[in-house]
Amino acid sequence: MPASQPEPALIRRIFDIAFNKGNLAIVEELLAPDSIIHIPTWGLPNNRMGLKQLIAGIRFAFPDLHITVDDEIQQGNKSAVHCEMRGTHTGSLFGNPPTGRRIEVQSLTFTRTENGRIVENWLLIDQMGMLQQLGIVPPPRGI
């Protein structure tokens, strides 16, 4: 049986409805129940619940969060998406108090779909850039 084709609207809907608008119910709709979500270094479960916890945590820290999809590439049942995240840090971010600073960070998402749902996702956020922009981690020194 051939692999199902990717659905570009799936990841865009997650970004728009879950990340930008805060409606986490879309995660249950668009991700398969046994989907695997690779969320490096956040210490969250690698499943739909972990993704919902990540989204809720980021939205709490950045209530005005807005993610823009800059580019999307598809091949077979896989897609790669390049995004930009923007927001103002007015809530605690995983234990770090609000700084009031704005962020603009890049993220990459790689997705595999089956039967019209996401079954595997790799989410990479420029965490170092985010923490540097917030003043939590110092910027790099001259080389």
WOTAKA-V438728 format. One record per pair of residues at least 24 apart in sequence whose ideal C-beta (glycine too) atoms are under 8 Angstrom apart, sorted by the first residue. I is the first residue (numbers start at 1). GAP is how many residues later the second one is. Records with the same first field share a line. If there is no record, write none. Layout:
# WOTAKA-V438728
I->GAP ; GAP
This chain:
# WOTAKA-V438728
3->73 ; 74 ; 111
4->73 ; 109 ; 110 ; 111 ; 112
5->69 ; 71 ; 72 ; 108
6->68 ; 69 ; 70 ; 71 ; 72 ; 73 ; 105 ; 107
7->106 ; 109
8->64 ; 66 ; 71
10->101 ; 103 ; 106 ; 107 ; 108
11->58 ; 61 ; 68 ; 70 ; 98 ; 100 ; 107
12->57 ; 60 ; 69
14->104
15->52 ; 54 ; 68
16->51
18->34 ; 37
19->36 ; 39 ; 40 ; 46 ; 48 ; 66
20->45 ; 46 ; 47
22->33 ; 37
24->28 ; 31 ; 32
27->24 ; 25 ; 28
30->87 ; 88
31->86 ; 87 ; 88 ; 90
32->82 ; 83 ; 85 ; 86 ; 87
34->85
35->82 ; 83 ; 84 ; 85 ; 86
36->83 ; 84 ; 85
37->83 ; 84 ; 86
38->82 ; 83 ; 84 ; 85
39->84
40->84
41->86
42->52
51->70 ; 72
54->69
57->36 ; 37
58->27 ; 29 ; 35
60->31 ; 32 ; 33
61->26 ; 28 ; 29 ; 30 ; 31 ; 32 ; 33 ; 37
62->25 ; 26 ; 27 ; 28 ; 29 ; 31 ; 41
63->24 ; 25 ; 27 ; 28
64->24 ; 26
67->40
77->35 ; 36 ; 37
78->32 ; 33 ; 34 ; 35
79->31 ; 32 ; 34
80->28 ; 29 ; 30 ; 31
81->27 ; 28 ; 29 ; 30
82->24 ; 25 ; 26
83->24 ; 25 ; 26
85->40 ; 45
89->45
93->41
96->38 ; 40
99->35 ; 36 ; 37
101->32 ; 33 ; 34
102->31
103->26 ; 27 ; 30 ; 31
104->29
105->24 ; 25 ; 28
